[in-house]
Amino acid sequence: MKKLKMNVFARLASISLLAVLSACASWSSVDIAALQTETDVLAKLGNPTHVYQDGQTHLLEYMRGRRAQATHMVRVAADGKVLSYEQVLTDQKFAEIKPGVSDKAAVLRILGAPYENVYYSRVELEAWSYPYKESGVWNSLMAVYFDHAGIVRKLENGPDPVFEPRERRRF
């Protein structure tokens, strides 16, 4: 009986791993240039994690990767044509966020949904966290802080503590 349970668990683990790997493989093998319409995008990439309206266009968000370190945005025109496709968790996109000017809606259109959000009552700021690969290499965490009115007050970047060796973590 014990051996049977182990076999079932091993098979379930194998199936789960295969599903994850095939999802990654299918994502990386998508020919973006072939995605001309929103229908093409939905057929190839599936349902987006979020959709944001941006003037006459809308954005399809696809959060991908370990801890959502990659978020791709597909901009679609009112007629359904794909206008652009890009990975948005980059230093260049973070630079578009302006403290004192940008609000939550703007941050969602630029970066998409956060991986996590936390409210710090002592300083009365809400932090949205975005794990990403800084310069395409380092496991980093960008935090965008909002005041009670939803305006960005500051951004902070540092190593993603999840990837730090246990002996270096400080909790």
Long-range contacts (C-beta under 8 A, 24 or more apart in sequence): 27-64, 32-85, 35-74, 35-82, 35-85, 36-81, 36-82, 37-80, 37-81, 37-82, 38-74, 38-76, 38-80, 38-81, 38-82, 39-80, 40-82, 41-74, 41-76, 41-82, 45-74, 48-74, 49-112, 49-113, 50-108, 50-112, 50-113, 52-108, 52-109, 52-112, 54-109, 57-83, 59-109, 59-112, 61-112, 61-113, 63-112, 63-113, 63-115, 67-115, 67-131, 67-160, 67-162, 68-115, 68-130, 68-131, 69-131, 69-132, 69-133, 69-139, 70-132, 70-133, 71-111, 71-112, 71-113, 71-130, 73-112, 88-112, 89-130, 89-131, 89-132, 89-133, 89-142, 90-132, 91-134, 91-135, 94-130, 94-142, 94-155, 94-157, 97-144, 97-152, 97-155, 98-152, 99-152, 99-153, 99-154, 99-155, 100-151, 100-152, 100-153, 101-151, 101-152, 102-151, 102-152, 103-146, 103-149, 103-150, 103-151, 103-152, 104-146, 104-150, 107-144, 107-152, 111-144, 114-144, 124-148, 125-153, 131-160, 131-162, 139-163
